[in-house]
Structures are given as C-alpha cells and as structure tokens.
Amino acid sequence: MSKAAKRSRADAFGSLLGTLPDLSPTTTGTGSAVPLQQIKVRSNQPRRHFGEAALASLVLSVKEQGVLQPVLLRPVAEGYELIAGERRVRAAQLAGLSEIPAVVREATDEQADLLAALENLQREDLNPLDEVDATLTIVARQLNIPHSDVIPLLHAQRRNPQTEVVEQLDAAFSQLGRGTWRSFASNKAGVLRFPPDLLDLMRQGTLEYTRAAALARIKNEMLRLQLTQRTLAEGLSVRDIALAAKPEQPAPEQLKRVRGLLDERRMARLSKAEQTRAKALLQELESLLSGNSGTVPTTKTSALNVKSRRATPFCSD
C-alpha cells in the first residue's frame, strides 16, 4: 500500500470523524477511559477474522505498554457501540484490562458504517473479500445508493459512461487509494462470484483468497466440494488443487501403441472369444470418446468380466 493511499484514506477517515459531535468523557493522554464491559461490538463489523499469532503479539504489547491508540465508539443504550478497533478491544480483554482509551462520537448508522469501512481499508493484512465489502460500503454511502446497486452501476458505467457519475466514481476511488473503479469492477469485484461456501470460508478466515480462487475455477461442483474439504484437511496448495482438478490423460506413448495395434489382420488372427471382447472394448472406447459414456455394450460377453484364453495384443501392461 502506497504512502499516498494510506494518507488519502486516513484523511477521509479524519475528515468524517471531525464533523461528528465529540461526546467523550473526561479525556486522558490517549483518549477517554471507557470500561470494557460497557462496549458492545456491532453485528456488522467489517473485520471478521483475527489471526491468532497477530492477536497474541498485540496482547503482549498491551500488557507491556497498554493500548496506545484509542478505539472509536458511539453512545447507545446502556453503554457504547464499537465503530473501529475491535482487535484492540479483544487484546485488552485478553490482557486483563478493565478499561480502554476511546474516542466517543455521535454517529448515525450510515456514518458508523462508513467510518468502520474506511478504518478497515487502512489495514495492511486486508484480504480481497473484506476489501471489496468495505469498498462497496463506502461507494454506496458516497453515491447514496444501496450497497447491492454498486456493482451493476460500475458495469453499466463501463459500457455507457455518464460524465457526472464517472466523476463521482473517480473521486470516490481516488480517496480510497486502491486503484480505479474500472479495475475494481473488472478484477477485484470478481471475488463476489465465488460459490457461497468459499465466500463463507474466506469470511471465517479459514481459507485465503489464492486457494479460494483456485477452487472457484473448478466447474464440477462435486469435485470442487471434495477438493475444498481436502484443502482444509490436508493444506493443499494452489498447485496441488490445480493438479487434482485436472482430468487424467492417457500417456501419449500408450495411445501410440494402441493405434499401432488397431489393425484388421491382427483382429482376424484372434480367437472368436478374443474378437468378441475386442469389439466390446472398441464399442466402449468409441462411446467414451464420443461423449456417450452412459451407453453400455450390448454384447453378451462383457468387456470387463470375460477372461481371455491367452494374452492379447490389447493388454499393454
């Protein structure tokens, strides 16, 4: 993330925060001391997963130095609601603190959503799905349209741009500092087309974007579900997933040998039983290659259960 992008989002966050009434209680050096038991976490917080190692490191820092950056709250019935800083709240609780420094602002639901999204976009470890969700929230608020209408609007403007709307989108994405709205629509927003089960795993922090993307490319749903379970259980890499999803191909050498053996004179030298078996095998092969694999050979002698009286050229092993 560039310094300019960080500064842009920080400026947007600070500008919005500065317009909200300050309701903080008595201020300490790093914010107002608010009891942790009075803080409620919003149900739609943009950050859904917290890495155990990073959280443990923060807990250790809090124990040694305290919480250095105040969290952002808004007043609600019987306490406060968290807008930004959930990881700091969790670390403070795990460190055994009873209170945490906080900035308290009067904010509507819309303002709280926008502040949370802007703060979330400043994270270094933001995964693509969280980035898309946060971006959609911010653009929806700034253009005053429903969250679900943002992606259709972006695609519509790519096809038939309207000057006023394009200027609004350019301004919004310039503020976000994460590329243009055109690249967002054609690339990053594609994560929303992943199957729902993969999106759920990404939101839980169980599956990162690169492996989810590899699984999403598998069109066979049954195979994709099987490989998803294997990925979670065995830790398959992106390469492992791609190889496992690739259908097995006959070895080129084997195909050459079989083609060389398919000869009328060779067939004529076979016994009747062997000829019957060979014809059944050829029927089955033809059916498979033509896409009619459900067709079963109708000969009385099955290609799978008739034993040849002697070795035949069709057995390559």
Secondary structure as UniProt FT lines:
FT   HELIX           3..18
FT   STRAND          27..28
FT   TURN            29..30
FT   STRAND          31..35
FT   HELIX           36..38
FT   STRAND          39..41
FT   TURN            43..44
FT   HELIX           52..65
FT   STRAND          71..76
FT   TURN            77..78
FT   STRAND          79..84
FT   HELIX           86..94
FT   TURN            95..96
FT   STRAND          99..105
FT   HELIX           109..120
FT   TURN            121..122
FT   TURN            124..125
FT   HELIX           128..143
FT   HELIX           147..149
FT   HELIX           150..159
FT   HELIX           163..176
FT   HELIX           181..186
FT   HELIX           188..193
FT   HELIX           196..203
FT   TURN            204..205
FT   HELIX           209..216
FT   HELIX           221..234
FT   HELIX           238..245
FT   HELIX           252..261
FT   HELIX           264..268
FT   HELIX           272..289
FT   TURN            290..291
FT   TURN            293..294
FT   TURN            303..305
FT   TURN            313..314
//
